[in-house]
Structures are given as C-alpha cells and as structure tokens.
Amino acid sequence: MFKRTLQPVLAALAKQYPVVTVTGPRQSGKTTLCRAAFPDKDYVSLENPDTRDFAINDPRGFLSKHAEGAILDEIQRAPELLSYLQTKVDEDPRKGLFILTGSQQFQVMSRIDQSLAGRTAILKLLPLSLEELSGQPGVKTPDRMILNGFYPRIHKDRLDPEQALGDYLETYVERDLRRIISVKNLTLFQKFVKLCAGRVGGLLNLNSLAGDTGVSHTTAREWMSLLEAGYIVFLLEPYHANITKRLVKAPKLYFYDVGLASRLLGLESEQQVARDPLRGGLFENLAVMEALKYRFNRGKKSNLSFYRDSRGHEVDLLVGRGPELFPIEIKAGATVAADYFKGLDEFAKVFPKLRRRGGIVYGGDEETTRNGRPVVTVTGLHGLLKNLDEPR
C-alpha cells in the first residue's frame, strides 16, 4: 500500500471537525486512505444496493446502527442521508465521528453546503503523485508516466495500463457518469471525450468542440460540466489582473489523470508517446496535475492559474503565494534551450516587482539553475513547490 501524503492531514482534521469529507476521482484511493487512517471505524459502502436502500429508506435507523460513527463510502449514492447526518452531529458533536467519501464533486459539494456547512472539513484526493510513487518502476521516464497514469491499482497490482484505463473509461465514464444527465447518444459522447483529449493543454473552445462533435453548444457545456464533476477533466483558469494588457478569458483543458488522456489518444507505447504531436500538451498535463496534487495533498485549495495575453505571450503555470506570483514554464524537451525562458522574461516585464523570477520544469533528468532560475525535472517539481512554501 502506498503511503498517502494526505493521511496525516486527514487524521488532524478529524480531531477538529465532527465530519471530514474526502472527494476525488473513482479509484484514486479514497477508501484505502480512510480505512488506513481509521482502522477501528465501521466501514459502510453505499454502493451496496441493500445498504443504500437501508440508508435512503430508514436514515434514522441506519445512523443508529453506527452510533460510534463510520466511514460512509460514496455518499453521493444516498445524498438524502446528509440532512439526517446534520441532526446526528449536532446532537453528538464528537470530533471525527463520520468520514465521508464521494466521487461526484459538484453533486456532493452542493449537498454538503446545504446540510453540513461548518460541520465538515473537505479534502480532495487525486491519484498518486510522483512524490508518493518515488522509486516505483512505472515512473522512470516522462513518457512512461504519461502512458501509465497514476491510478493506484495500476501501480500496486502492476496492471497493464492500456487494459486498466480502457476499463475505467468504459465502466465509469461511458456507463456510470453519462447516466447522471441521461446522455442518450453514447457514440457522440465517446467522440466528445476523445476530442477533449485531442485538445489537452490547449485553450477550451466549446463552440469548436461542439461543432467537431456534432452537438449543440448547450450539450457540449453540459457534457464538459459532467466530466468536471466526475473528476475526469480539470479546467485551469487564466490569471486576471488589472493590468493594461488584454488577457485571455478561456481556461486550459487538462485531465485529472494524464494516463486517461493518453489512452483516449490511442497511445500504447513509450515510442508512440515520444512521437505524438500532443506530447508537449501531455507533459504539461502531467506537470500541472503534480502541482495540483501538491496542494490538495496538504489539505489546501488550488492556487494555480496560467497567464496569456492577446499577443500570445504565455506562462504555463502561475503559483499564487498571497499577493505574490511564481511563474513556471513547462517544456517537454530533455535539453534546456534559451527560448524556454522567453515566457518568463515577458512576464517579468509585466510584473517587474516579483521577488522570485520563476522556474522551468522540463523533460530532462538533471536539475540546474540558469540565470538565477531553477530548472527542475517533473519529479523535482514538488521540491520546488516545497521551497516556495518556506518563508523568506
């Protein structure tokens, strides 16, 4: 079992709140994490039809069976239970009484905001980070990382990523997820998801995506929201500031797991990844998700954005540090080139008072410093972010 960075954060918050909620993608390790952190708690899976029926039809009786609390897995399967849980924890405000998990972030969060506001801490668990996978054979090269993805079972059980990710897409994305809004045309939905993968690392243009899929803009927007809610796609928002340059307003499109994107693109080997025209976008996806995992694994919210103005000047990733920004360029090449720094130089002209001039994440295997800027591998990104967290 992998040691999850989030576990001590989860344990600490359970001493402060009566309920802790852990959300994240299916198969990201939420159940394993919660059971490892609270081995003495009852474990209840609401995926079980009989258990779910009991919870929905007799919520008071269900909760009375767990007077000492429990881990309630996949709470979105019985959302009505949250209202009764509110009454339960108000009457018995012991800390860490219930641990909830959910894999539908919008559905879970809207119910929690209604019923458990102020009573629960909220954490997000994404698939394994490179920090957590240190030393594992599946993360030797960036191309292998892109191909394998980071779902725990692939690495724990040495599964064939092509088979495992294909099964994930078929059973969860194409079957379970689309039922939430009754997607009737599976063929068009499959096409839409594949076209999303073909735009990885690019600006989201829903009109173009809808046209290429053959659906209306409204349908494309609904499907995109569905993929966001199911932790399939992640939209990185652009940085907005009161500056003279016009900034783009469209977000950039990534996948929460880069392995899913590579599977949708039909990539089956490291050689294919290396030759694919979207390798740069996939590598960027890999790095952005590592930065997001770094935040979530420490119980923090995303502080990430990107910069792009109307003239095409761009910085791939901005890390917010209060009023400060730390710009990071992400380059898939294995050799550091002078043009890697152009975006950072242009950004420095717009924000000349930055205390830190930014850094580079690249596809090589050696770390160095150029012109006072750190150049790190994607594996070393968490070290760079940790350094930013240290007070100066």
C-alpha positions in Angstrom: 0.0 0.0 0.0 1.3 3.5 -0.9 1.8 6.0 1.9 -0.5 8.9 1.0 0.7 12.4 1.8 -2.9 13.4 2.8 -3.2 10.9 5.6 -1.8 13.0 8.5 -3.9 16.0 7.3 -7.0 13.8 7.3 -6.2 12.5 10.8 -5.5 16.0 12.1 -8.8 17.4 10.8 -10.8 14.5 12.3 -9.7 15.9 15.7 -11.2 19.3 14.8 -14.5 18.5 13.0 -17.3 16.0 13.6 -17.3 15.1 9.9 -14.5 15.0 7.3 -15.3 14.7 3.7 -12.8 13.3 1.1 -13.7 13.7 -2.5 -11.8 12.7 -5.6 -11.9 10.6 -8.7 -13.1 7.0 -8.7 -10.2 4.6 -7.8 -8.0 7.4 -6.6 -7.6 5.6 -3.3 -10.1 7.4 -1.1 -11.4 4.2 0.6 -8.0 2.8 1.2 -6.8 6.1 2.7 -9.8 6.4 5.0 -9.7 2.8 6.2 -5.9 3.1 6.9 -6.4 6.4 8.8 -9.3 5.0 10.8 -8.9 1.2 11.1 -11.3 0.9 14.1 -14.3 2.7 12.4 -17.2 0.8 10.8 -16.9 0.9 7.1 -20.1 1.2 5.0 -20.2 1.2 1.2 -23.2 2.9 -0.2 -22.5 1.2 -3.5 -24.0 -1.9 -1.9 -27.7 -1.9 -3.0 -29.1 -3.3 0.2 -27.0 -0.9 2.3 -28.0 2.0 0.1 -31.7 1.1 0.3 -31.5 1.0 4.1 -29.8 4.4 4.3 -32.3 6.0 2.0 -35.5 4.5 3.3 -34.6 4.4 7.0 -31.9 7.0 7.6 -32.5 7.3 11.3 -32.3 3.6 11.8 -29.2 3.4 9.6 -27.4 6.1 11.6 -28.5 4.5 14.9 -26.6 1.4 13.9 -23.4 3.5 13.7 -23.6 5.4 17.0 -19.8 5.4 17.2 -19.5 6.8 13.8 -18.4 5.3 10.5 -16.7 5.7 7.2 -19.5 6.3 4.7 -18.2 5.5 1.2 -19.6 7.2 -1.9 -22.0 9.4 -0.1 -23.4 10.8 -3.3 -25.3 7.4 -3.7 -27.5 8.4 -0.7 -27.4 12.2 -0.6 -30.6 12.4 1.4 -28.7 10.9 4.3 -26.7 14.2 4.8 -29.7 16.0 6.2 -30.1 13.4 8.9 -26.3 13.4 9.5 -26.6 17.1 10.3 -29.0 16.4 13.1 -26.9 13.5 14.3 -23.7 15.5 14.6 -25.5 18.5 16.1 -26.8 16.2 18.9 -23.4 14.4 19.2 -20.6 16.8 18.3 -17.7 14.4 19.0 -14.8 15.0 16.6 -14.1 12.7 13.7 -17.4 10.9 14.1 -18.1 10.4 10.4 -15.7 10.2 7.5 -17.4 10.6 4.1 -16.1 9.9 0.6 -17.6 11.0 -2.7 -16.6 10.9 -6.3 -19.0 13.4 -7.7 -17.6 16.7 -6.6 -20.4 19.1 -7.6 -23.2 16.8 -6.5 -21.5 16.0 -3.2 -20.5 19.6 -2.5 -23.9 21.2 -3.2 -25.5 18.7 -0.7 -22.8 19.3 1.9 -23.1 23.1 1.5 -26.8 22.7 2.3 -26.6 20.2 5.2 -23.1 20.2 6.7 -21.8 23.7 6.3 -19.4 24.4 9.2 -19.6 20.8 10.4 -17.2 19.2 7.9 -13.7 19.7 6.7 -13.3 19.0 3.0 -10.3 17.3 1.4 -9.5 16.2 -2.2 -7.6 13.1 -3.1 -6.3 12.7 -6.6 -4.5 9.7 -8.0 -0.9 9.1 -6.8 1.6 11.8 -7.0 5.2 11.3 -8.1 6.2 12.1 -4.6 4.1 9.2 -3.4 5.4 6.9 -6.2 9.1 7.7 -5.6 11.2 4.7 -6.6 8.4 2.8 -8.4 9.3 1.2 -11.8 6.3 2.8 -13.5 7.7 6.4 -13.2 11.2 6.0 -14.8 10.7 8.3 -17.7 8.1 11.1 -18.5 6.8 9.1 -21.4 6.2 6.1 -19.2 4.5 8.4 -16.6 2.2 9.7 -19.4 1.4 6.2 -20.6 0.7 4.6 -17.2 -1.1 7.4 -15.4 -1.4 7.4 -11.6 -4.4 5.4 -10.5 -3.1 3.4 -7.5 -4.2 -0.1 -8.7 -2.2 0.2 -11.9 1.0 0.6 -9.9 0.1 -1.6 -6.9 -1.0 -4.6 -8.9 1.3 -4.0 -12.0 -1.8 -3.8 -14.3 -1.5 -3.3 -18.0 -2.4 0.5 -18.2 -4.0 0.1 -21.6 -6.4 -2.5 -20.3 -7.0 -0.9 -16.9 -7.6 2.6 -18.3 -9.8 1.3 -21.1 -11.9 -0.5 -18.5 -12.1 2.7 -16.4 -13.3 4.7 -19.4 -15.9 2.0 -20.3 -17.3 1.3 -16.8 -17.2 4.7 -15.3 -17.0 7.4 -17.9 -19.1 5.8 -20.6 -21.6 4.0 -18.4 -22.0 5.4 -14.9 -21.1 9.0 -15.5 -23.2 9.6 -18.5 -26.3 8.3 -16.7 -26.2 11.3 -14.3 -27.6 13.5 -17.0 -29.1 10.7 -19.2 -26.7 11.0 -22.1 -28.6 9.1 -24.8 -26.1 9.1 -27.7 -23.1 7.1 -26.4 -21.3 7.4 -29.7 -21.3 11.2 -29.7 -20.4 11.3 -26.0 -17.4 9.0 -26.7 -16.4 11.2 -29.5 -16.7 14.3 -27.3 -14.4 12.8 -24.6 -11.8 11.8 -27.2 -11.9 15.2 -28.8 -11.2 16.6 -25.3 -8.1 14.5 -25.1 -7.1 15.9 -28.5 -7.1 19.4 -27.0 -5.1 18.6 -23.9 -3.1 21.6 -22.8 -5.0 24.0 -25.1 -7.5 26.7 -24.5 -11.0 25.5 -24.2 -13.2 26.5 -27.1 -16.6 24.9 -26.5 -18.0 26.2 -29.8 -15.3 24.4 -31.7 -15.6 21.3 -29.5 -19.4 21.2 -30.1 -19.0 21.6 -33.8 -16.4 18.9 -34.2 -18.6 16.5 -32.1 -21.8 17.3 -33.9 -23.7 18.5 -30.9 -25.1 21.9 -29.7 -23.1 24.3 -27.6 -25.5 23.7 -24.7 -24.9 19.9 -24.9 -21.2 20.4 -25.1 -21.3 22.7 -22.0 -23.4 20.1 -20.1 -21.0 17.3 -21.0 -18.0 19.3 -20.0 -19.6 20.0 -16.7 -20.3 16.3 -16.3 -16.6 15.5 -16.9 -15.6 18.1 -14.4 -18.0 16.8 -11.8 -16.7 13.3 -12.3 -13.0 14.3 -11.8 -12.2 13.5 -15.4 -11.2 16.9 -16.8 -9.7 19.8 -15.0 -10.0 23.4 -16.3 -7.1 25.6 -15.3 -8.4 29.2 -15.1 -6.5 32.1 -16.6 -4.9 34.8 -14.4 -6.8 38.0 -14.2 -5.4 41.3 -13.1 -6.0 45.0 -13.5 -3.2 45.5 -16.0 -3.1 47.2 -19.4 -2.6 44.0 -21.4 -5.7 42.1 -22.5 -5.7 38.7 -21.0 -7.5 35.6 -22.4 -10.6 34.5 -20.5 -10.8 30.9 -21.6 -9.5 28.2 -19.3 -7.0 25.5 -20.4 -8.1 21.9 -20.6 -6.4 19.1 -18.8 -7.2 15.6 -17.5 -7.0 14.8 -13.8 -5.1 11.7 -14.9 -2.8 12.1 -17.8 -3.0 8.3 -18.4 -6.7 8.7 -19.4 -5.8 11.3 -21.9 -3.1 9.1 -23.5 -5.5 6.1 -23.6 -8.1 8.2 -25.3 -5.5 9.2 -27.9 -4.8 5.6 -28.6 -1.2 5.6 -27.3 0.2 2.2 -26.4 3.9 2.5 -26.0 6.6 5.0 -24.9 7.7 5.2 -28.5 4.3 6.4 -29.6 4.2 8.9 -26.8 7.6 10.3 -27.8 6.5 10.8 -31.4 3.0 12.1 -30.7 2.3 15.7 -31.7 0.5 16.2 -28.4 3.4 15.0 -26.3 4.0 18.6 -25.2 0.4 19.0 -24.0 0.5 15.7 -22.3 3.7 16.6 -20.5 2.2 19.9 -19.5 -0.8 18.0 -18.2 1.5 15.8 -16.1 3.2 18.8 -14.5 0.1 20.8 -13.8 -1.5 17.9 -12.1 1.6 17.3 -10.0 1.3 21.0 -8.8 -2.4 20.5 -8.1 -1.7 17.2 -6.1 1.0 19.0 -4.1 -1.7 21.5 -2.9 -4.5 19.0 -2.4 -2.3 16.5 -0.6 -1.5 19.2 2.0 -5.2 20.0 2.6 -5.0 23.3 0.6 -7.1 24.7 -2.2 -5.7 25.2 -5.7 -3.7 28.4 -6.1 -2.9 27.7 -9.7 -3.6 29.6 -12.9 -1.9 30.5 -16.2 -1.0 33.7 -18.0 -1.7 34.5 -21.6 -2.2 37.9 -23.2 -3.8 38.8 -26.5 -0.4 38.9 -28.2 0.3 35.3 -27.4 2.7 35.8 -24.5 2.2 32.9 -22.1 3.4 31.3 -18.9 2.1 27.8 -18.5 1.6 27.9 -14.7 1.3 30.6 -12.1 1.6 29.6 -8.4 -0.1 32.1 -6.1 1.7 33.0 -2.9 -0.6 35.6 -1.3 -0.1 38.8 -3.3 3.0 37.1 -5.0 3.1 35.0 -8.1 5.7 32.4 -9.1 5.7 31.7 -12.8 6.7 28.3 -14.1 7.3 27.3 -17.7 6.7 23.7 -18.6 8.7 22.2 -21.5 8.7 18.6 -22.6 12.2 18.7 -24.2 15.1 17.0 -22.5 17.6 19.8 -23.3 17.3 23.2 -21.8 17.1 25.8 -24.6 17.3 29.6 -24.5 13.8 30.0 -25.7 12.4 28.2 -22.7 12.8 31.4 -20.8 11.0 33.8 -23.2 7.7 33.5 -21.5 9.3 34.2 -18.1 11.1 37.2 -19.5 8.0 38.7 -21.0 6.1 38.0 -17.7 8.8 39.8 -15.8 8.3 42.9 -17.9 4.6 43.0 -16.9 5.3 42.2 -13.3 8.7 43.8 -12.6 8.4 43.7 -8.8 8.3 39.9 -8.5 10.7 38.7 -5.8 11.2 35.4 -7.5 11.7 35.3 -11.2 10.2 31.9 -11.8 11.4 28.5 -12.9 11.4 25.8 -15.5 10.0 22.2 -15.4 11.4 20.2 -18.3 11.6 16.7 -19.6 15.2 16.0 -18.8 16.8 14.2 -15.9 19.2 16.7 -14.4 18.4 19.8 -12.3 20.3 23.0 -12.6 20.0 26.8 -12.3 20.0 29.2 -15.3 20.2 33.0 -14.8 19.1 32.6 -11.2 16.1 30.5 -12.1 15.7 26.8 -11.0 15.4 24.2 -13.8 13.8 21.0 -12.4 12.6 17.7 -13.6 8.9 16.9 -13.3 9.8 14.6 -10.4 11.6 17.5 -8.7 8.6 19.8 -9.1 7.3 19.0 -5.6 10.7 20.1 -4.2 10.4 23.4 -6.0 6.9 24.0 -4.6 8.0 23.0 -1.1 10.8 25.6 -1.4 8.2 28.2 -2.3 6.3 27.3 0.9 9.3 28.1 3.1 9.3 31.6 4.5 11.9 34.0 3.3 
